[in-house]
Amino acid sequence: MATLPLPTGVAQILGTWRQRTRERRELALLDARSLHDLGLNAGSVQFEINKPFWRS
């Protein structure tokens, strides 16, 4: 069974959603020292990682 290609816009949106999910997962794994080195605090990280993948 052949699959149909997705329209470009849909493929870009899906790619963006996958990237956000991956980045938020990686952000959640950082320790306090790494967050400090990046200039981030735990509250802002929690806010970011709890966003649904469709929200930027």
C-alpha positions in Angstrom: 0.0 0.0 0.0 1.5 3.3 -1.0 1.2 6.4 1.2 0.2 9.8 -0.2 2.6 12.7 0.3 1.5 15.3 2.8 0.9 18.8 1.5 4.0 21.0 2.3 2.3 23.1 5.0 1.0 20.1 6.9 4.4 18.4 6.8 6.1 21.6 8.1 3.6 21.9 11.0 4.1 18.3 12.0 7.9 18.8 11.9 7.6 21.9 14.1 5.5 20.0 16.6 8.0 17.1 16.7 10.8 19.5 17.2 9.0 21.3 20.1 8.3 18.0 21.7 11.9 16.9 21.4 13.3 20.2 22.7 11.0 20.4 25.7 11.9 16.8 26.6 15.6 17.7 26.4 15.0 20.8 28.5 13.3 18.8 31.2 16.4 16.6 31.5 18.8 19.5 32.3 20.1 19.8 35.9 20.0 23.0 38.0 23.6 23.9 37.1 23.0 23.6 33.3 19.9 25.8 33.7 21.8 28.4 35.6 24.6 28.3 32.9 21.9 29.0 30.3 20.4 31.8 32.3 17.1 29.9 33.0 15.3 29.3 36.2 13.2 26.3 37.3 9.9 28.2 37.1 10.3 29.2 33.5 11.5 25.8 32.5 8.5 24.2 34.2 6.2 26.6 32.3 7.8 25.8 29.0 7.9 22.0 29.4 4.3 21.9 30.4 3.0 23.6 27.3 1.3 21.4 24.7 3.3 20.7 21.6 1.1 22.9 19.4 1.8 26.1 21.5 5.0 28.0 20.7 
